[in-house]
């Protein structure tokens, strides 16, 4: 008799936990590390965390960098709607993000397709996504570094239905040129 395959939710959970743990030594911004530690602390071992597992009141100092996108599936299409947008994102973005579909945001932000592509990767893989480095799209102010992480949330433990993100921006000081 062969061994029974592990449930998909268990495989996804273990892969996502390992991915988040691998990110920790790579992150440079303290807030991103704090956020990843928090996600790991609420991450069940046997499935992806759900929206109910995340209590924003547990990380009050990080709320300004939080974003929550809802994954909507219809007729084989996936659309992402920004439901929660923290004040840091509101201040940095040259366009309104809240309550908008990301594909519509891209019309206002040419060249910013990374904001959709990175989240779709999380939907497709069920694994967190980390980006750090120079910004690749326009912002309202100049910055030296951008670092963010997108994390999958799933009501059924397998199908990603929300993406919880944390963003950290390091501005160029006003008296320095970049």
ROVOVEX-174706 format. One record per residue (C-alpha): residue number from 1; x, y, z negated; residue in three letters. Coordinates in Angstrom, 3 decimals, padded with zeros to 6 digits. Layout:
// residues N
+-----+----------+----------+----------+--------+
: num :       c1 :       c2 :       c3 : residu :
+-----+----------+----------+----------+--------+
: NUM :        X :        Y :        Z :    ALA :
...
+-----+----------+----------+----------+--------+
***
This chain:
// residues 178
+-----+----------+----------+----------+--------+
: num :       c1 :       c2 :       c3 : residu :
+-----+----------+----------+----------+--------+
:   1 :  000.000 :  000.000 :  000.000 :    UNK :
:   2 :  001.228 :  003.482 :  000.914 :    UNK :
:   3 :  001.312 :  006.394 : -001.439 :    UNK :
:   4 : -001.600 :  008.788 : -001.310 :    UNK :
:   5 : -000.729 :  012.188 :  000.130 :    UNK :
:   6 : -000.738 :  015.121 : -002.272 :    UNK :
:   7 : -003.795 :  017.377 : -001.970 :    UNK :
:   8 : -003.273 :  020.384 :  000.299 :    UNK :
:   9 : -003.987 :  022.783 : -002.578 :    UNK :
:  10 : -001.160 :  021.220 : -004.632 :    UNK :
:  11 :  001.317 :  021.411 : -001.743 :    UNK :
:  12 :  000.387 :  025.070 : -001.067 :    UNK :
:  13 :  000.661 :  025.967 : -004.752 :    UNK :
:  14 :  004.082 :  024.377 : -005.157 :    UNK :
:  15 :  005.373 :  025.975 : -001.945 :    UNK :
:  16 :  004.064 :  029.415 : -002.930 :    UNK :
:  17 :  005.503 :  029.174 : -006.458 :    UNK :
:  18 :  008.898 :  028.162 : -005.032 :    UNK :
:  19 :  008.737 :  031.045 : -002.534 :    UNK :
:  20 :  007.989 :  033.589 : -005.283 :    UNK :
:  21 :  010.789 :  032.192 : -007.450 :    UNK :
:  22 :  013.176 :  032.450 : -004.484 :    UNK :
:  23 :  012.217 :  036.120 : -004.045 :    UNK :
:  24 :  013.161 :  037.140 : -007.604 :    UNK :
:  25 :  016.966 :  037.311 : -007.156 :    UNK :
:  26 :  016.466 :  039.169 : -003.862 :    UNK :
:  27 :  014.238 :  042.021 : -005.040 :    UNK :
:  28 :  015.847 :  045.360 : -005.868 :    UNK :
:  29 :  012.923 :  047.316 : -007.291 :    UNK :
:  30 :  012.040 :  046.609 : -010.932 :    UNK :
:  31 :  008.291 :  046.976 : -010.299 :    UNK :
:  32 :  008.353 :  044.344 : -007.556 :    UNK :
:  33 :  010.119 :  041.919 : -009.898 :    UNK :
:  34 :  007.581 :  042.643 : -012.660 :    UNK :
:  35 :  004.723 :  042.031 : -010.227 :    UNK :
:  36 :  006.207 :  038.719 : -009.030 :    UNK :
:  37 :  006.724 :  037.597 : -012.638 :    UNK :
:  38 :  003.076 :  038.430 : -013.336 :    UNK :
:  39 :  001.828 :  036.505 : -010.295 :    UNK :
:  40 :  003.921 :  033.518 : -011.348 :    UNK :
:  41 :  002.456 :  033.735 : -014.872 :    UNK :
:  42 : -001.131 :  033.473 : -013.545 :    UNK :
:  43 : -000.370 :  030.987 : -010.741 :    UNK :
:  44 : -001.951 :  027.572 : -011.417 :    UNK :
:  45 :  000.383 :  024.661 : -010.691 :    UNK :
:  46 : -002.229 :  022.758 : -008.677 :    UNK :
:  47 : -003.720 :  025.444 : -006.408 :    UNK :
:  48 : -003.283 :  028.984 : -005.154 :    UNK :
:  49 : -004.467 :  031.604 : -007.662 :    UNK :
:  50 : -007.918 :  033.111 : -007.144 :    UNK :
:  51 : -009.085 :  036.698 : -007.400 :    UNK :
:  52 : -010.564 :  035.748 : -010.795 :    UNK :
:  53 : -007.093 :  034.753 : -012.041 :    UNK :
:  54 : -005.816 :  038.302 : -011.493 :    UNK :
:  55 : -006.710 :  040.837 : -014.180 :    UNK :
:  56 : -005.436 :  044.292 : -013.193 :    UNK :
:  57 : -005.634 :  045.419 : -016.821 :    UNK :
:  58 : -002.781 :  043.010 : -017.599 :    UNK :
:  59 : -000.358 :  045.187 : -015.577 :    UNK :
:  60 : -001.487 :  048.795 : -016.129 :    UNK :
:  61 :  001.960 :  050.218 : -015.346 :    UNK :
:  62 :  001.936 :  048.689 : -011.866 :    UNK :
:  63 : -001.584 :  049.590 : -010.709 :    UNK :
:  64 : -000.515 :  052.585 : -008.601 :    UNK :
:  65 :  001.446 :  050.230 : -006.323 :    UNK :
:  66 : -001.285 :  047.586 : -005.947 :    UNK :
:  67 : -003.295 :  046.856 : -002.812 :    UNK :
:  68 : -005.978 :  044.225 : -002.326 :    UNK :
:  69 : -007.143 :  043.148 :  001.115 :    UNK :
:  70 : -010.134 :  040.902 :  001.755 :    UNK :
:  71 : -009.800 :  038.266 :  004.478 :    UNK :
:  72 : -012.921 :  038.144 :  006.652 :    UNK :
:  73 : -013.404 :  035.265 :  009.091 :    UNK :
:  74 : -016.001 :  035.390 :  011.842 :    UNK :
:  75 : -016.179 :  033.534 :  015.173 :    UNK :
:  76 : -012.587 :  032.347 :  014.873 :    UNK :
:  77 : -011.305 :  035.887 :  014.265 :    UNK :
:  78 : -009.564 :  037.053 :  011.103 :    UNK :
:  79 : -009.913 :  040.650 :  009.972 :    UNK :
:  80 : -008.388 :  042.206 :  006.882 :    UNK :
:  81 : -010.218 :  044.956 :  005.012 :    UNK :
:  82 : -008.397 :  047.069 :  002.457 :    UNK :
:  83 : -010.566 :  046.949 : -000.668 :    UNK :
:  84 : -008.223 :  048.440 : -003.290 :    UNK :
:  85 : -005.446 :  050.898 : -002.516 :    UNK :
:  86 : -003.261 :  052.189 : -005.354 :    UNK :
:  87 : -002.330 :  055.860 : -005.660 :    UNK :
:  88 :  001.280 :  055.281 : -004.511 :    UNK :
:  89 : -000.054 :  053.915 : -001.203 :    UNK :
:  90 : -002.584 :  056.734 : -000.892 :    UNK :
:  91 :  000.223 :  059.284 : -001.369 :    UNK :
:  92 :  002.617 :  057.558 :  001.068 :    UNK :
:  93 :  000.232 :  056.774 :  003.913 :    UNK :
:  94 : -000.414 :  059.440 :  006.558 :    UNK :
:  95 : -003.869 :  057.896 :  007.182 :    UNK :
:  96 : -006.705 :  056.710 :  004.959 :    UNK :
:  97 : -006.447 :  052.988 :  004.154 :    UNK :
:  98 : -009.214 :  052.329 :  001.633 :    UNK :
:  99 : -012.243 :  050.370 :  002.867 :    UNK :
: 100 : -010.804 :  050.148 :  006.392 :    UNK :
: 101 : -009.934 :  047.177 :  008.550 :    UNK :
: 102 : -006.199 :  047.022 :  009.196 :    UNK :
: 103 : -006.675 :  046.592 :  012.952 :    UNK :
: 104 : -008.505 :  049.965 :  012.901 :    UNK :
: 105 : -005.735 :  051.553 :  010.829 :    UNK :
: 106 : -003.248 :  050.527 :  013.540 :    UNK :
: 107 : -005.077 :  052.723 :  016.048 :    UNK :
: 108 : -004.132 :  055.707 :  013.859 :    UNK :
: 109 : -000.597 :  054.417 :  013.170 :    UNK :
: 110 :  001.077 :  053.283 :  016.395 :    UNK :
: 111 :  004.100 :  051.092 :  015.724 :    UNK :
: 112 :  002.875 :  050.020 :  012.295 :    UNK :
: 113 :  001.799 :  046.518 :  013.306 :    UNK :
: 114 :  003.951 :  045.067 :  010.487 :    UNK :
: 115 :  001.166 :  045.971 :  008.042 :    UNK :
: 116 : -001.137 :  043.528 :  009.815 :    UNK :
: 117 :  001.400 :  040.905 :  010.966 :    UNK :
: 118 :  002.901 :  040.397 :  007.497 :    UNK :
: 119 : -000.499 :  039.854 :  005.901 :    UNK :
: 120 : -001.663 :  037.511 :  008.674 :    UNK :
: 121 :  001.455 :  035.439 :  008.002 :    UNK :
: 122 :  000.311 :  035.083 :  004.371 :    UNK :
: 123 : -003.159 :  034.007 :  005.560 :    UNK :
: 124 : -001.701 :  031.442 :  007.958 :    UNK :
: 125 :  000.953 :  029.966 :  005.643 :    UNK :
: 126 : -000.582 :  030.395 :  002.180 :    UNK :
: 127 :  002.826 :  031.691 :  001.050 :    UNK :
: 128 :  003.902 :  035.047 : -000.293 :    UNK :
: 129 :  005.781 :  037.490 :  001.958 :    UNK :
: 130 :  008.576 :  039.849 :  000.838 :    UNK :
: 131 :  009.902 :  042.819 :  002.768 :    UNK :
: 132 :  012.633 :  045.188 :  001.705 :    UNK :
: 133 :  014.706 :  047.765 :  003.504 :    UNK :
: 134 :  014.229 :  050.912 :  005.487 :    UNK :
: 135 :  010.654 :  051.790 :  006.428 :    UNK :
: 136 :  009.630 :  050.933 :  009.988 :    UNK :
: 137 :  006.559 :  053.163 :  010.211 :    UNK :
: 138 :  005.712 :  056.795 :  009.491 :    UNK :
: 139 :  005.027 :  057.916 :  005.935 :    UNK :
: 140 :  004.082 :  061.268 :  004.427 :    UNK :
: 141 :  007.550 :  061.675 :  002.898 :    UNK :
: 142 :  011.049 :  060.416 :  003.633 :    UNK :
: 143 :  012.212 :  057.383 :  001.747 :    UNK :
: 144 :  015.432 :  055.448 :  001.458 :    UNK :
: 145 :  013.883 :  052.089 :  000.725 :    UNK :
: 146 :  010.601 :  050.289 :  000.822 :    UNK :
: 147 :  010.002 :  046.976 : -000.885 :    UNK :
: 148 :  006.765 :  045.040 : -001.053 :    UNK :
: 149 :  005.344 :  041.605 : -001.637 :    UNK :
: 150 :  002.061 :  040.152 : -000.348 :    UNK :
: 151 :  000.595 :  037.249 : -002.346 :    UNK :
: 152 : -002.206 :  034.884 : -001.336 :    UNK :
: 153 : -005.353 :  034.510 : -003.422 :    UNK :
: 154 : -007.877 :  031.751 : -002.784 :    UNK :
: 155 : -011.246 :  030.919 : -004.337 :    UNK :
: 156 : -011.019 :  027.263 : -003.241 :    UNK :
: 157 : -007.273 :  026.919 : -003.945 :    UNK :
: 158 : -006.398 :  026.459 : -000.243 :    UNK :
: 159 : -008.041 :  029.027 :  002.026 :    UNK :
: 160 : -006.577 :  032.496 :  001.605 :    UNK :
: 161 : -009.461 :  034.933 :  001.102 :    UNK :
: 162 : -007.614 :  037.879 : -000.484 :    UNK :
: 163 : -004.101 :  039.251 : -000.269 :    UNK :
: 164 : -002.774 :  040.952 : -003.360 :    UNK :
: 165 :  000.184 :  043.234 : -002.693 :    UNK :
: 166 :  002.574 :  045.413 : -004.622 :    UNK :
: 167 :  004.529 :  048.266 : -003.009 :    UNK :
: 168 :  007.551 :  050.167 : -004.293 :    UNK :
: 169 :  008.841 :  053.252 : -002.504 :    UNK :
: 170 :  012.201 :  054.905 : -003.189 :    UNK :
: 171 :  012.055 :  058.468 : -001.978 :    UNK :
: 172 :  014.957 :  060.465 : -000.623 :    UNK :
: 173 :  015.689 :  063.099 : -003.301 :    UNK :
: 174 :  014.658 :  066.568 : -002.114 :    UNK :
: 175 :  018.190 :  067.949 : -002.310 :    UNK :
: 176 :  019.736 :  065.103 : -000.280 :    UNK :
: 177 :  019.687 :  064.491 :  003.423 :    UNK :
: 178 :  019.094 :  061.013 :  004.724 :    UNK :
+-----+----------+----------+----------+--------+
***
